[in-house]
């Protein structure tokens, strides 16, 4: 079900892959009959597993294809290739608004053009009864000819058409730009949800940063729903009061308090701008020190980056500013994690390797490059100095250099020999050879690292298991619990965030990521932050077993033995408590005097 470079998909010859997100892969293609390039967005193969998806896909695609507006990227065609649905869209040379914001403040003219173009596109679509549901700078295209386009109209709705336990538990949209009602999963959305997201984008352009940002998507979503909007002038005193009033109304928590439609929002914003009597322009984005690490990690794209359906770079090499393929919470490619694991060094105890990192920072990753960097040939030490198992595995690999199973065996042999760095280099290569959808391979790799109590490696592989199923897939209870266990047990390690960034894994499994982050903070001595984050989890998902286990663990360490025992006994009495949680609860209970 692959779209191979050089092959034809219907009348479209695939030229190159532009990018890949959790929901779709985007290709540049050539339509010979019309002598033009197009962008082909191929949805994840897992959608084909839903027998009812095809009809819904066609229905939603027809609606989106009817949109005809100079600021909306047109959909030319939609079809299936080997049971994999795809959309064909206009191919646009240029950059994204996100890329432009990263370069520095927008000028007054640039802000005016973006507001007019995006506002006009939204007003038109809303009159047709179509919502965007994922307004953000990476979906705004700045073409080389000066035109501005709004991309990926309706794709969040198309993605939502899939029936899947995994996708149904997700919130459609991007955390930093999502409206409160969309974040709460409400179904009866109107144009107010786009107005709010548009308002966040205007806030970012004018103030210099998004109103809400945090280490996990769950925390950001919580702030959109419950936290007061940070006053624009408190962050950037150059923002005129009239403009601040418009932003406050556009970003009101309640739908009824916002502007009635996109047109009135745009007019109010431009009127306020004129009243200010100054050539307004945005300000450079400034982040709190705690945000800088996450921002540096977020710069690193997955394979080809997160790329929209229509944009191409100005050079033959694809743009360094690829953006989101669909309007859903991203499934972050775990290649990011494997890259980070490469070069990590472990401490060994009694000759047996453990999953404890040294304090060496996570290696800096390049902004460009393939998802899994092909390992260059490394001259191994003389055979006489290698452990027997490693030497045997290398010999087998030399005979079968493209076999992921043998490459995994080499990784495990290195690990067993206490050589963590070459172990994870081999694991990176094995994962690349296995391919992104090889569930069985990732399951086996996770099991092997779990047996060795290498919890960060196990968590990385088990997360890859879930991701390999795609957004329409349904992970088994065992798959989910394997990941939860490995992540929880890895969370006491101080260097965990450097190798498995919480922001990344939180986009796949939000609540358990928040629990792991709270545990990581607690063992780092940041007890107040840990308690605060744990309380958020308890409010958002009451009765979560992993949260209760951590609460008991913290109570025991703080001398609150009665509270700890009570929580642990409740966990042990509950037949629905996962087995690994019960085992840890019993062990902890046995240690409490």
Backbone torsions as a table, in degrees:
resi	resn	phi	psi	omega
1	UNK	NA	27.3	-177.2
2	UNK	-91.4	154.7	172.8
3	UNK	-104.7	101.2	-172.0
4	UNK	-92.5	140.6	178.7
5	UNK	-59.6	131.9	178.9
6	UNK	92.4	-15.4	179.7
7	UNK	-92.6	162.4	179.2
8	UNK	-94.2	136.7	169.8
9	UNK	-116.9	101.7	-169.6
10	UNK	60.8	-132.1	179.3
11	UNK	-86.6	6.4	-173.2
12	UNK	-106.3	122.9	176.3
13	UNK	-90.8	123.0	-178.4
14	UNK	-71.9	125.2	-176.6
15	UNK	-99.4	-47.9	-179.9
16	UNK	-161.9	158.5	174.7
17	UNK	-88.9	127.6	-179.5
18	UNK	-89.5	-32.1	-178.3
19	UNK	178.5	171.2	-178.3
20	UNK	-145.8	130.3	174.7
21	UNK	-118.8	-173.5	-178.0
22	UNK	-69.0	-27.5	-174.7
23	UNK	-102.3	-22.3	-172.8
24	UNK	-159.0	162.2	173.2
25	UNK	-119.6	138.7	-175.1
26	UNK	-113.0	133.9	-179.2
27	UNK	-125.5	148.4	166.7
28	UNK	-88.3	133.2	-177.3
29	UNK	-136.9	160.9	-179.4
30	UNK	-116.2	129.4	176.9
31	UNK	-103.2	102.7	-172.4
32	UNK	-64.4	-40.5	-176.0
33	UNK	-61.2	-36.9	-179.8
34	UNK	-100.6	-2.8	178.4
35	UNK	52.0	57.2	178.4
36	UNK	-153.0	157.0	174.4
37	UNK	-88.1	148.0	176.6
38	UNK	-135.2	168.3	173.3
39	UNK	-108.9	127.1	179.2
40	UNK	-109.1	120.0	179.3
41	UNK	-105.8	108.5	-178.9
42	UNK	-96.7	119.6	179.7
43	UNK	-70.6	159.5	-176.3
44	UNK	-58.2	140.3	-179.1
45	UNK	-55.7	-26.1	-177.0
46	UNK	-63.3	-23.1	178.3
47	UNK	-63.0	-29.7	-179.6
48	UNK	-66.4	-14.8	-179.6
49	UNK	-77.8	-15.2	178.3
50	UNK	-90.4	112.5	-175.1
51	UNK	-65.8	-19.1	-177.8
52	UNK	-98.0	-3.5	-173.4
53	UNK	-70.3	-35.9	-174.8
54	UNK	-55.8	-47.4	-178.1
55	UNK	-64.2	-41.8	-179.7
56	UNK	-69.0	-38.0	177.7
57	UNK	-60.3	-46.4	-179.5
58	UNK	-63.4	-39.6	180.0
59	UNK	-64.0	-47.0	-179.1
60	UNK	-69.2	-38.4	179.8
61	UNK	-63.2	-38.1	178.0
62	UNK	-62.5	-40.7	179.3
63	UNK	-63.1	-45.9	-179.1
64	UNK	-65.7	-38.1	-177.7
65	UNK	-66.2	-19.6	-179.7
66	UNK	-79.4	-10.8	179.7
67	UNK	-71.2	120.4	178.7
68	UNK	-128.4	100.3	-177.6
69	UNK	-150.4	141.0	-175.1
70	UNK	-63.8	-18.2	-179.9
71	UNK	-105.9	10.1	177.8
72	UNK	-114.4	128.9	178.5
73	UNK	-63.2	121.1	-176.7
74	UNK	-76.7	145.2	172.3
75	UNK	-95.8	120.6	-177.6
76	UNK	-87.4	-34.5	-168.9
77	UNK	-161.7	162.1	172.0
78	UNK	-151.6	144.7	-177.9
79	UNK	-166.4	-166.2	176.7
80	UNK	-130.8	148.4	175.5
81	UNK	-131.8	113.3	-177.1
82	UNK	52.0	48.6	176.9
83	UNK	67.9	16.8	178.3
84	UNK	-114.1	113.4	-177.5
85	UNK	-69.9	147.5	177.1
86	UNK	-147.3	155.5	175.4
87	UNK	-113.3	147.8	176.6
88	UNK	-117.1	125.3	-174.6
89	UNK	-129.7	168.2	176.4
90	UNK	-63.5	136.8	177.3
91	UNK	-92.7	125.4	-173.8
92	UNK	-121.7	128.0	174.7
93	UNK	-83.8	132.2	177.1
94	UNK	154.8	-158.7	179.5
95	UNK	-125.2	177.6	176.0
96	UNK	-101.9	161.4	175.1
97	UNK	-61.9	-33.7	177.8
98	UNK	-59.6	-44.2	179.2
99	UNK	-63.2	-40.8	-179.7
100	UNK	-65.1	-41.2	178.4
101	UNK	-62.7	-34.2	179.0
102	UNK	-68.2	-20.1	-179.1
103	UNK	-84.1	-16.8	-179.2
104	UNK	144.0	179.8	-177.5
105	UNK	-61.6	147.1	174.5
106	UNK	-78.4	148.4	173.8
107	UNK	-77.9	168.8	178.3
108	UNK	-59.4	-42.6	179.8
109	UNK	-65.3	-39.3	-180.0
110	UNK	-64.2	-44.8	178.2
111	UNK	-60.2	-43.9	-179.0
112	UNK	-60.5	-43.6	-179.4
113	UNK	-66.1	-41.1	179.5
114	UNK	-64.6	-45.5	-179.1
115	UNK	-61.4	-46.8	179.7
116	UNK	-62.6	-46.8	-174.0
117	UNK	-68.3	-50.8	-177.9
118	UNK	-68.5	-41.1	178.5
119	UNK	-61.5	-41.9	179.2
120	UNK	-64.2	-42.9	179.7
121	UNK	-63.5	-42.1	180.0
122	UNK	-66.6	-44.4	-179.1
123	UNK	-59.4	-41.8	179.4
124	UNK	-64.6	-49.1	-177.3
125	UNK	-63.0	-40.1	-179.4
126	UNK	-63.9	-34.9	176.5
127	UNK	-66.2	-24.8	176.7
128	UNK	-86.8	1.2	179.6
129	UNK	79.7	20.4	-177.6
130	UNK	-116.6	128.4	176.1
131	UNK	-98.6	153.9	176.5
132	UNK	-85.6	-50.9	175.7
133	UNK	77.2	0.8	-179.8
134	UNK	-153.4	51.3	177.5
135	UNK	-70.5	128.1	178.9
136	UNK	-168.8	161.2	-176.2
137	UNK	-58.7	-30.8	-178.5
138	UNK	-75.4	-8.1	174.3
139	UNK	-102.9	8.4	175.4
140	UNK	-108.1	119.6	-175.3
141	UNK	-102.0	132.0	177.0
142	UNK	-106.7	97.9	-175.1
143	UNK	-72.6	157.3	-178.2
144	UNK	-66.6	-21.2	179.1
145	UNK	-88.3	7.0	177.3
146	UNK	95.4	-10.7	179.1
147	UNK	-74.2	152.7	177.0
148	UNK	-120.9	132.1	-176.4
149	UNK	-125.3	149.1	170.6
150	UNK	-104.2	123.3	-172.9
151	UNK	-106.8	167.2	173.3
152	UNK	62.1	39.3	177.0
153	UNK	-65.4	128.9	172.8
154	UNK	75.5	-0.4	-175.5
155	UNK	-73.4	-26.5	174.2
156	UNK	-63.5	-38.5	178.9
157	UNK	-69.2	-40.0	177.0
158	UNK	-61.1	-44.9	179.7
159	UNK	-62.6	-36.2	-177.4
160	UNK	-70.8	-12.6	-179.1
161	UNK	-70.0	-15.7	-179.3
162	UNK	-75.7	140.0	176.5
163	UNK	-95.7	113.5	-176.8
164	UNK	-160.2	136.8	176.2
165	UNK	-60.1	-41.1	-178.2
166	UNK	-63.7	-48.3	-176.5
167	UNK	-73.9	-30.9	-178.6
168	UNK	-70.1	-23.2	178.1
169	UNK	-83.5	-6.5	-177.0
170	UNK	-93.8	155.3	176.2
171	UNK	-99.1	127.0	-177.3
172	UNK	-78.1	132.1	179.9
173	UNK	128.3	178.7	179.7
174	UNK	-111.0	127.8	-169.5
175	UNK	-50.4	-46.6	-175.0
176	UNK	-64.9	-20.4	-173.3
177	UNK	-120.3	6.9	-172.0
178	UNK	-80.7	144.2	178.0
179	UNK	-79.0	156.1	179.1
180	UNK	-58.0	-42.4	-177.3
181	UNK	-69.9	-34.5	176.3
182	UNK	-71.3	-35.9	178.1
183	UNK	-65.2	-30.9	179.3
184	UNK	-84.0	0.5	176.4
185	UNK	77.9	20.6	179.4
186	UNK	-67.4	144.1	-176.2
187	UNK	-92.6	-30.7	-174.4
188	UNK	-87.8	61.3	-179.8
189	UNK	-79.9	149.5	171.6
190	UNK	-128.4	-166.5	-175.4
191	UNK	-62.2	-13.9	179.2
192	UNK	-59.8	-30.8	179.8
193	UNK	-67.7	-37.7	176.0
194	UNK	-71.0	-36.3	178.9
195	UNK	-61.4	-42.5	178.7
196	UNK	-62.8	-48.5	-179.4
197	UNK	-62.9	-39.0	175.7
198	UNK	-61.8	-39.8	178.3
199	UNK	-63.4	-38.5	176.8
200	UNK	-61.7	-40.7	-179.4
201	UNK	-66.1	-40.9	177.0
202	UNK	-65.4	-40.8	176.7
203	UNK	-56.3	-46.4	-179.5
204	UNK	-63.6	-41.7	-178.3
205	UNK	-66.5	-37.5	-174.3
206	UNK	-89.7	-43.9	-175.4
207	UNK	-82.5	-37.3	178.5
208	UNK	113.5	-2.0	177.6
209	UNK	-161.5	159.5	176.2
210	UNK	-71.9	153.5	-176.9
211	UNK	-66.4	-33.9	-177.2
212	UNK	-128.0	130.0	175.4
213	UNK	-149.4	145.8	-178.1
214	UNK	-159.4	179.9	-176.1
215	UNK	-73.9	-25.3	-179.1
216	UNK	-128.6	148.1	176.3
217	UNK	-57.6	-35.6	-179.3
218	UNK	-60.6	-40.6	179.5
219	UNK	-66.4	-39.4	178.7
220	UNK	-64.2	-45.9	179.5
221	UNK	-60.1	-42.4	178.3
222	UNK	-58.0	-42.9	-179.1
223	UNK	-65.9	-39.7	177.9
224	UNK	-60.1	-34.8	-177.2
225	UNK	-80.8	-42.9	-166.9
226	UNK	-114.9	-28.8	-171.1
227	UNK	-86.2	142.0	176.8
228	UNK	-62.5	147.6	178.4
229	UNK	-67.0	127.1	174.5
230	UNK	-59.7	129.0	-176.3
231	UNK	-64.1	126.2	-177.7
232	UNK	-54.1	-43.3	-176.1
233	UNK	-72.1	-20.6	176.5
234	UNK	-71.8	-27.7	179.1
235	UNK	-90.5	-41.9	-178.6
236	UNK	-132.9	96.3	-177.1
237	UNK	-60.2	-14.5	-179.2
238	UNK	-76.8	-11.0	179.7
239	UNK	-72.3	121.6	179.9
240	UNK	-63.8	152.2	-178.3
241	UNK	-60.1	-39.4	-178.3
242	UNK	-63.1	-38.8	178.2
243	UNK	-69.3	-39.7	178.0
244	UNK	-58.9	-41.6	179.6
245	UNK	-61.3	-40.7	179.9
246	UNK	-64.7	-43.1	179.2
247	UNK	-64.2	-39.9	179.6
248	UNK	-62.7	-39.5	179.5
249	UNK	-71.8	-42.7	-179.3
250	UNK	-65.5	-25.6	-178.2
251	UNK	-109.0	26.5	176.4
252	UNK	-63.6	143.8	-179.6
253	UNK	-64.0	-42.2	-178.3
254	UNK	-86.5	134.5	-178.8
255	UNK	-57.3	-40.9	-175.6
256	UNK	-65.1	-20.8	-178.4
257	UNK	-87.5	-8.5	178.7
258	UNK	-86.8	178.9	176.6
259	UNK	-65.6	149.1	-176.1
260	UNK	-67.4	-33.6	-177.7
261	UNK	-152.5	170.2	-176.7
262	UNK	-64.8	-36.7	-179.2
263	UNK	-60.9	-44.3	-179.1
264	UNK	-69.0	-32.9	176.4
265	UNK	-63.9	-46.7	-179.7
266	UNK	-61.7	-45.4	-178.8
267	UNK	-63.4	-42.3	179.2
268	UNK	-63.1	-41.0	180.0
269	UNK	-63.8	-45.9	-177.9
270	UNK	-69.1	-35.9	176.5
271	UNK	-63.4	-43.2	179.4
272	UNK	-63.5	-37.7	178.6
273	UNK	-61.3	-46.4	-179.5
274	UNK	-65.7	-38.8	178.8
275	UNK	-61.3	-33.2	-177.4
276	UNK	-63.7	-29.6	176.9
277	UNK	66.6	22.1	179.2
278	UNK	-130.1	149.5	177.1
279	UNK	-74.4	77.6	-175.8
280	UNK	-56.7	144.3	168.7
281	UNK	-152.1	160.8	-176.6
282	UNK	-68.9	177.4	178.7
283	UNK	-124.3	154.9	-179.5
284	UNK	-59.7	141.8	-179.5
285	UNK	-70.5	126.8	175.9
286	UNK	-117.8	138.6	-176.7
287	UNK	-121.8	151.5	172.1
288	UNK	-62.8	153.2	180.0
289	UNK	-53.5	-35.5	-177.7
290	UNK	-70.0	-18.2	-179.0
291	UNK	-85.4	-19.6	-170.9
292	UNK	-65.9	-38.0	179.9
293	UNK	-63.7	-43.8	-179.9
294	UNK	-65.1	-36.6	-179.3
295	UNK	-66.9	-39.3	179.0
296	UNK	-63.7	-38.0	179.1
297	UNK	-69.9	-37.8	-175.9
298	UNK	-67.0	-21.1	179.1
299	UNK	-66.4	-22.8	-172.9
300	UNK	-81.9	113.6	-179.2
301	UNK	-77.9	157.5	168.3
302	UNK	-75.5	-167.1	-175.3
303	UNK	-53.6	114.2	-179.4
304	UNK	72.3	-3.2	-179.7
305	UNK	79.6	179.6	176.8
306	UNK	-92.5	108.9	-165.3
307	UNK	-123.2	136.9	178.8
308	UNK	-74.7	174.5	-169.3
309	UNK	-77.7	-10.6	-163.2
310	UNK	-132.1	-11.8	-169.4
311	UNK	-95.5	143.9	175.8
312	UNK	-127.1	154.2	-178.9
313	UNK	-75.6	162.8	178.7
314	UNK	-77.7	-14.2	177.9
315	UNK	-110.1	172.5	176.7
316	UNK	-63.7	-34.8	176.9
317	UNK	-73.5	141.3	-175.1
318	UNK	-68.1	155.7	-172.7
319	UNK	-58.4	144.9	174.2
320	UNK	-77.5	2.8	-178.8
321	UNK	-121.2	54.0	178.0
322	UNK	-69.0	157.3	-177.1
323	UNK	-138.9	179.9	-166.0
324	UNK	-57.8	135.5	-178.1
325	UNK	-80.7	-30.1	-177.6
326	UNK	-143.3	168.6	-177.7
327	UNK	-90.4	55.8	177.7
328	UNK	-134.6	164.2	171.4
329	UNK	-60.3	131.1	-170.8
330	UNK	-69.6	141.3	166.0
331	UNK	-91.8	105.5	-175.3
332	UNK	-71.2	130.7	-176.6
333	UNK	-68.3	129.0	-174.6
334	UNK	-74.2	-4.2	171.9
335	UNK	-57.6	-34.2	175.0
336	UNK	-52.2	-45.5	-178.1
337	UNK	-66.7	-45.6	-176.9
338	UNK	-63.1	-39.9	176.6
339	UNK	-57.6	-42.0	-177.7
340	UNK	-67.0	-34.2	-178.6
341	UNK	-68.3	-27.3	-178.9
342	UNK	-63.8	134.2	179.2
343	UNK	89.0	-4.9	179.9
344	UNK	-72.0	145.8	177.6
345	UNK	-115.9	142.7	-177.3
346	UNK	-114.5	155.9	172.0
347	UNK	-92.2	141.3	179.6
348	UNK	-114.2	145.7	178.0
349	UNK	-124.9	132.0	178.1
350	UNK	52.3	34.7	177.1
351	UNK	77.3	-0.2	-178.7
352	UNK	-110.6	126.0	-177.8
353	UNK	-68.1	144.3	175.1
354	UNK	-125.7	165.7	-176.6
355	UNK	-88.3	49.3	178.7
356	UNK	-113.3	118.7	-179.4
357	UNK	-80.3	154.5	168.6
358	UNK	-75.7	178.6	-179.5
359	UNK	-81.3	8.5	177.8
360	UNK	-60.9	127.9	-179.1
361	UNK	-61.8	157.9	175.4
362	UNK	-62.0	140.2	-177.4
363	UNK	-65.7	146.4	176.7
364	UNK	-72.2	133.2	-177.6
365	UNK	-105.4	146.9	-178.2
366	UNK	-71.1	153.9	177.7
367	UNK	-73.3	-20.5	-178.2
368	UNK	-127.2	157.6	176.7
369	UNK	138.3	164.2	-178.4
370	UNK	-70.5	163.3	-178.0
371	UNK	-59.3	-45.1	177.9
372	UNK	-121.8	106.9	-177.2
373	UNK	-63.1	126.8	177.9
374	UNK	-66.5	125.1	-176.9
375	UNK	-70.2	132.4	176.9
376	UNK	-73.1	157.8	-179.3
377	UNK	-65.5	125.2	179.4
378	UNK	-111.8	129.5	178.9
379	UNK	-76.8	114.7	-177.5
380	UNK	-73.5	163.2	175.4
381	UNK	-61.2	163.9	177.1
382	UNK	-54.0	143.5	-175.0
383	UNK	-54.4	-31.7	-176.9
384	UNK	-65.8	-24.4	-177.6
385	UNK	-92.9	-6.5	-178.3
386	UNK	-89.1	143.0	170.9
387	UNK	-57.5	149.8	-174.2
388	UNK	-57.6	-43.3	-178.0
389	UNK	-64.3	-37.9	179.0
390	UNK	-66.7	-45.9	179.9
391	UNK	-60.9	-40.1	179.1
392	UNK	-65.2	-44.1	-179.3
393	UNK	-64.1	-39.5	178.1
394	UNK	-63.5	-40.9	178.7
395	UNK	-61.9	-43.8	178.2
396	UNK	-64.8	-38.4	-177.9
397	UNK	-69.5	-35.6	177.6
398	UNK	-61.1	-30.3	178.4
399	UNK	-83.2	-22.5	-177.6
400	UNK	-137.5	68.2	-170.6
401	UNK	-65.9	-17.1	-177.0
402	UNK	-108.9	19.7	-179.2
403	UNK	-94.4	112.4	-178.0
404	UNK	-65.0	-33.6	-179.6
405	UNK	-64.8	-43.2	179.1
406	UNK	-68.9	-36.5	177.6
407	UNK	-64.5	-37.9	175.2
408	UNK	-63.2	-41.5	179.0
409	UNK	-61.4	-36.7	176.2
410	UNK	-65.1	-42.2	177.4
411	UNK	-57.7	-45.5	-179.1
412	UNK	-67.9	-36.8	178.3
413	UNK	-63.6	-43.8	176.4
414	UNK	-60.7	-43.5	-178.5
415	UNK	-61.1	-47.0	-179.0
416	UNK	-62.3	-25.8	179.1
417	UNK	-87.1	3.7	179.0
418	UNK	79.3	17.3	-179.5
419	UNK	-108.5	84.6	-171.6
420	UNK	-69.7	-40.1	-175.8
421	UNK	-61.5	-53.1	176.8
422	UNK	-65.2	-25.4	176.6
423	UNK	-60.9	-48.0	-176.8
424	UNK	-78.4	-24.6	171.6
425	UNK	-64.5	-41.7	178.0
426	UNK	-68.0	-37.2	178.3
427	UNK	-64.0	-38.9	177.4
428	UNK	-60.3	-43.9	179.5
429	UNK	-66.3	-40.8	-179.9
430	UNK	-62.3	-42.3	179.6
431	UNK	-65.0	-37.5	177.6
432	UNK	-64.1	-45.0	-179.4
433	UNK	-65.6	-33.9	-177.6
434	UNK	-69.1	-31.4	-178.2
435	UNK	90.8	155.6	-171.5
436	UNK	-68.8	-18.9	-174.5
437	UNK	-108.3	15.3	-176.1
438	UNK	-86.7	76.9	-175.2
439	UNK	-57.5	-44.8	-176.7
440	UNK	-60.1	-40.8	-179.9
441	UNK	-63.1	-48.6	-177.5
442	UNK	-65.2	-34.4	176.7
443	UNK	-63.1	-46.5	-179.1
444	UNK	-64.1	-42.3	179.5
445	UNK	-63.5	-43.1	178.3
446	UNK	-61.4	-42.9	179.4
447	UNK	-61.0	-41.0	-178.6
448	UNK	-64.8	-42.7	179.9
449	UNK	-72.2	-31.4	175.6
450	UNK	-63.5	-42.8	178.7
451	UNK	-57.5	-31.6	-178.7
452	UNK	-91.2	5.2	-178.1
453	UNK	55.4	33.7	174.7
454	UNK	-93.8	83.2	-163.6
455	UNK	-71.7	-33.8	178.8
456	UNK	-68.5	-43.8	176.5
457	UNK	-62.5	-40.5	178.8
458	UNK	-64.4	-43.8	179.6
459	UNK	-62.1	-40.1	179.0
460	UNK	-60.9	-44.5	-178.9
461	UNK	-71.2	-39.9	-180.0
462	UNK	-68.1	-34.2	174.9
463	UNK	-65.7	-36.2	177.8
464	UNK	-66.2	-30.6	175.3
465	UNK	-59.1	-49.9	-178.7
466	UNK	-63.5	-43.8	-179.3
467	UNK	-64.8	-33.0	-177.4
468	UNK	-64.5	-20.8	180.0
469	UNK	-76.3	-18.1	-179.2
470	UNK	79.6	168.1	-176.1
471	UNK	-64.9	-23.9	179.8
472	UNK	-93.8	-1.0	-178.9
473	UNK	-82.1	164.4	-179.3
474	UNK	-125.8	104.4	179.3
475	UNK	-69.0	146.9	176.5
476	UNK	-74.1	164.7	177.3
477	UNK	-59.5	-38.3	180.0
478	UNK	-63.7	-40.7	179.1
479	UNK	-60.2	-45.8	-178.5
480	UNK	-65.5	-45.3	-177.1
481	UNK	-68.8	-34.2	175.3
482	UNK	-58.8	-44.3	179.6
483	UNK	-66.8	-45.1	-179.6
484	UNK	-59.0	-44.9	-179.0
485	UNK	-62.4	-48.7	-177.7
486	UNK	-62.5	-42.9	-178.9
487	UNK	-66.6	-42.2	-179.8
488	UNK	-62.4	-44.9	-177.3
489	UNK	-72.2	-23.7	176.7
490	UNK	-81.2	-15.3	-167.9
491	UNK	-70.9	-13.8	176.6
492	UNK	-80.4	-11.1	-176.6
493	UNK	-78.2	125.9	-172.7
494	UNK	-61.9	-28.9	-175.8
495	UNK	-92.8	5.3	-179.2
496	UNK	-52.7	-47.3	-177.0
497	UNK	-61.4	-25.4	179.8
498	UNK	-73.2	-21.1	-175.9
499	UNK	-112.9	-28.7	172.9
500	UNK	-127.7	82.0	-175.7
501	UNK	-58.2	131.1	-177.6
502	UNK	-60.8	-35.8	-180.0
503	UNK	-61.9	-36.5	-178.3
504	UNK	-72.1	-52.3	-176.7
505	UNK	-71.9	-23.2	178.9
506	UNK	-65.6	-20.6	179.3
507	UNK	-77.7	-13.5	176.5
508	UNK	-102.4	-45.7	-178.5
509	UNK	-133.8	90.6	-170.3
510	UNK	-71.6	-57.0	-173.9
511	UNK	-59.9	-45.9	-177.9
512	UNK	-66.9	-28.6	176.1
513	UNK	-66.4	-39.9	177.5
514	UNK	-63.7	-39.3	177.2
515	UNK	-63.1	-45.7	-179.9
516	UNK	-63.0	-39.5	179.2
517	UNK	-66.6	-40.4	177.9
518	UNK	-62.0	-42.1	179.4
519	UNK	-65.5	-39.6	178.4
520	UNK	-63.3	-42.3	177.9
521	UNK	-63.9	-40.9	-177.5
522	UNK	-62.9	-45.5	-179.3
523	UNK	-73.9	-12.9	174.5
524	UNK	-89.9	3.7	178.2
525	UNK	88.9	3.1	-179.8
526	UNK	-95.2	69.0	-170.6
527	UNK	-68.1	-38.0	-179.1
528	UNK	-64.1	-44.6	178.6
529	UNK	-63.8	-38.5	-179.9
530	UNK	-63.8	-45.3	179.2
531	UNK	-63.7	-41.1	-179.7
532	UNK	-62.0	-44.6	-179.4
533	UNK	-68.0	-39.4	178.2
534	UNK	-63.5	-38.8	177.9
535	UNK	-63.5	-35.3	175.5
536	UNK	-61.6	-44.1	-179.7
537	UNK	-61.7	-43.6	-177.7
538	UNK	-63.9	-33.9	177.4
539	UNK	-73.1	-39.9	-175.2
540	UNK	-79.6	-31.2	179.6
541	UNK	-140.3	78.1	-178.2
542	UNK	-59.7	143.1	175.7
543	UNK	79.1	10.7	-179.6
544	UNK	-68.4	125.3	-173.5
545	UNK	-60.4	-44.4	-178.1
546	UNK	-63.6	-36.9	178.3
547	UNK	-66.8	-40.4	178.3
548	UNK	-64.7	-39.7	178.3
549	UNK	-61.5	-44.7	179.4
550	UNK	-66.0	-39.7	178.4
551	UNK	-59.1	-43.4	178.4
552	UNK	-65.2	-41.1	180.0
553	UNK	-61.3	-43.7	179.2
554	UNK	-67.6	-40.7	178.8
555	UNK	-61.8	-42.3	180.0
556	UNK	-62.5	-42.2	-178.8
557	UNK	-69.0	-25.8	-179.2
558	UNK	-93.1	8.1	177.6
559	UNK	80.5	9.2	179.1
560	UNK	-91.0	69.3	-171.6
561	UNK	-65.8	-36.9	179.5
562	UNK	-61.9	-48.5	179.9
563	UNK	-61.2	-42.1	-178.5
564	UNK	-63.1	-46.8	-179.3
565	UNK	-63.5	-40.6	-179.1
566	UNK	-61.7	-46.6	179.9
567	UNK	-64.1	-42.4	-178.8
568	UNK	-66.2	-40.3	179.0
569	UNK	-65.1	-36.9	176.2
570	UNK	-63.5	-43.1	178.0
571	UNK	-60.8	-44.8	-176.4
572	UNK	-69.7	-27.1	-179.7
573	UNK	-82.5	-15.1	-177.6
574	UNK	-85.9	118.6	-178.3
575	UNK	-67.3	-17.5	-179.0
576	UNK	-89.5	-2.9	178.5
577	UNK	-66.8	128.6	178.5
578	UNK	-55.4	147.1	-175.7
579	UNK	-56.3	-44.3	-177.4
580	UNK	-67.0	-32.9	177.2
581	UNK	-67.1	-42.7	178.3
582	UNK	-60.5	-42.1	179.8
583	UNK	-62.4	-45.2	179.2
584	UNK	-67.1	-36.6	179.2
585	UNK	-64.6	-42.5	179.9
586	UNK	-66.0	-42.1	178.4
587	UNK	-61.0	-44.2	179.8
588	UNK	-66.1	-41.3	179.8
589	UNK	-61.5	-38.9	-179.9
590	UNK	-65.3	-24.7	-177.7
591	UNK	-87.9	-14.6	-177.7
592	UNK	-81.9	126.6	-178.0
593	UNK	-66.1	NA	NA
